Amino acid sequence: MRSHRKTLMLGLRVALLVALLAAAAACGGGASPAAADPAALYAVPLLGRDQGPADALVTVIEAGDFQCPYCKSQAAVLHQLAADYPTDLRLFFAHLPLVEIHQRALPAAVAAECAAAQGQFWAYHDALYAEAPALDDAALVRHATALGLDLEAWRACRDDAATRRAVLEQRERLLAFGVNGTPSFFINGRFARGGQSLATLHTLVDQALVRARATLASDGLEASEFYQRVVLDQGRAPGS
């Protein structure tokens, strides 16, 4: 009987370890056979909410999950990155809620979209990460109240199935490009998986700037044309 109990406990521990490793792999963890290719150029549309100049030469699209601890750590790094490139960088946050392992990621993403409808996406984004993993309904309402949102409109937006569909559509489009963990990034269409240090992001952005400036000079493009003419027109389509 004692031997059976030990075997059962060992089995439970192994199952728990496997589950934890799977969660780590999805949320900032290692590579997967289905992952996007860092050497490729992808025609990633401008998904999500943005900050920075529309004619910036470098566009960074983050695939994020509000319940992911790696994304929480990355938020401060990205704030500094945006401050370091005030004219050359445009930053997007695109929703990739890892619904299989994070039960509150989707409700938080929907709540953030409803804050965006009132012009407060980034402030709500920061509030969510500041208190994560506290993402229960009470926390979501508290952030909306603190930002002075119209709570009736915000709640109606949360209850609207179209808001949830919009978040899940972003998720599906990112998955189609081989993004299977958070945080992940597309920097002018080039993929980088997992949390990145500020120094690494500086290197990646500087490399993207060099390539973009060379392309503008050789092709006679305006900065505002770069993403469409180079990334979208020349990059890989989803699944290719």
N, C-alpha and C positions, 0 to 999 in steps of 0.2 A: 504493500500500500504506500509506504514511504517512498519507495523507488518510483512508483507511478506518479506520485505528487511532484517529485523532483524533475521527472521527465516533462511533465505538464508545464511546470514553471520555466524550465529551460526553453520549451517551445514558445511560450508567451514572450520571453525576453528576446528571442531571435526574431519573432514577428514584429515586436516593437522596434527593434534595431533596423529591420528592413524598411519599416514605414518611415522612420526618421531619416534614413539615408535617401529614400525616395523624395521626401519633402525637401531635403537640402539640395538634391540635384535639380529640382524644379525651381526652387527659390534661391538663385544665385549660385547653384552648384556647377557640376562638371558637364562635359559634353555629352551629346546624345547623337545616335546615328542620323536622326532626322534634322539635326541642327543646321542652320544656315551656314554658308561657306564664307569665312572672313575675307577670302581673297576675291570674292565676286562683287560685282556692282548690281544692286537690286533696285528695281523701279518701285520703291516704297512710296505710296501716296502720303500726303501731309495729314497724318492721322492725329487726332487728339486736340488738346488745348495748347496754345503757344504763347511764348513771350519773346521779345526781341524784334529787331527790324525785319520787315518783310523782304528786303533786298539783301539780307546778310548772305555772304558767300558760303557759309557753313551752316547746314541744317542738321541738328541732332534730334533724333526721335527716340525717346526712352519708352520702352515697354515696361510698365510698372504695375505693381499690386500693392494696395495700401496695407495689407496685412503681412507683407514680406519684410522681415527685419533688415535684409540687405538693402532693400529699396529705401527704408527709413534712413540708414546710414548714408546712402548715396545722395539723398536730398540736399544735405548741406554742401556736399562736394559740387553738385550741379549749380547751386546758388552762387558759389564762388566762381565757378567756370563762367557763368553768364556775366558776372561782374568783371571778369578778366578780359572778356571779348565783347564790349558793349555795342560795337558797330558791325562786328563780323560774324556773330553767332545768333542763330534763331533756335530756340529750344522748344520741343514739343513733349508733352506727356500723353502717351497713348495707353489705354486701359488693357491690361492682360490679367484679369483676376484669375488666380489659380483655384478655380472653384472646387477642384477635386480635394484640395487639402486646406483651403482657407475659406471657412464658412462665411466670414464677414467681409471678404474682399469685394464681392459683388454689391452688397448693400452700400458699402462705403463709396464705391465708384459711382453708383447711381446718385447718392447724396451729393457727391462732388460735382456731377454734371448739373444737378439742380442748383447748386451754388453758382456754377458757370452761367446759367441762364439769367442770373442777376449780377453778372460781372465780377464774381468773387471766387473764381476757380482756384487761383494760386494761393489766396489767403486760406481757403478751406483745405486745400492740399497740404499746406504747411501745418495747419491745426491738426489734421488727421495724423500726420507723421509725428508731430510733437507728442501726442498722447498714445500712439499705437504701442501695444496691441489693444488698447481700450477702444473698441469700435462697435460697442453695442448701440442700440437705438438711442439710449439716453445721451451717449457721447455725441452721436451725430446731430441730435437736436440741440445739444448744448453749444456746439460749434456754430451752428446756423444762427442761434440766438445771439451769441457773442459778436458775430459779424454784422448783426443788425439786418439780417435777411427778412423779407416778407415771408413769415412762416407759413401762412395759408397757401401762398403760391408755391413755396418750396415743398410743402407736403403734397400738394396736388401733383407736382412734377414727379415726386418720388412714387406716387401711386399710379402714374401713367405708364402703361406697358411699353409705350414707345421709347421711353428713356432707357429702360432695361434692354430693349432690343438694340438701341444705339450702342450701348456699352458692349454687348455681346458681339455685335457686328465688328467693332474694332478688334476684339479678341480673336474672332475667326480670321480676320484679314492678317493679323500678325502671325497666327499659327500657320496660315497658308504660305508665309515666307520662311517657315522653318524656325520661328522663334518659339522656344518651348521652355523658357525659364525667365525669371526676373531677378534683378534688372537686366535688360538687354538693350542694345543701342544700334541704331543705324546712323552713321556719320557720313552725310552726303551719299547715302545708299550703301555704305560699307558696314558690315556687321561686326559688332563686338559684344561678346557674351559675358555676363557676370559683372559684379561690382568692379569699378575702375577707380584707381587713385587719381587725385588731381593732377599729378605729374604725368601719368599715362594719358589722361584726357587732353592735357596740353599738347603732348606729342601728337596724338591723333588729330586734333583740331589743326595744329600747325601744318601737318602733312596735307590735310584736306585743303587748307588755304593755299598752299604752294601749288597743288594740282589745279585748283579752281582758277587762280590767277593766271597760270600758264594757259589754261583753256580759253579764258577770256581774251588773252592777248593773241592767241593763234587763230581763234574762230571769230573774233570781232563781236563777241556777245556782250550784252549789258548784264550787270550783276543780277538784276531782277529776272533775267531769262535763264540763268544757270540751272536751277533745279529742274525746270521743265525740259529744257533742251538737252541736258546731259544726263541727269539721274533718271528722270521718267522716260525720256525717249530712247535712251541707250541701255538702261539697266535691264536685268532679268525680270521676267514676269513671275508671279507666284508659281511654285512647283516646277520651274524650269531648271 
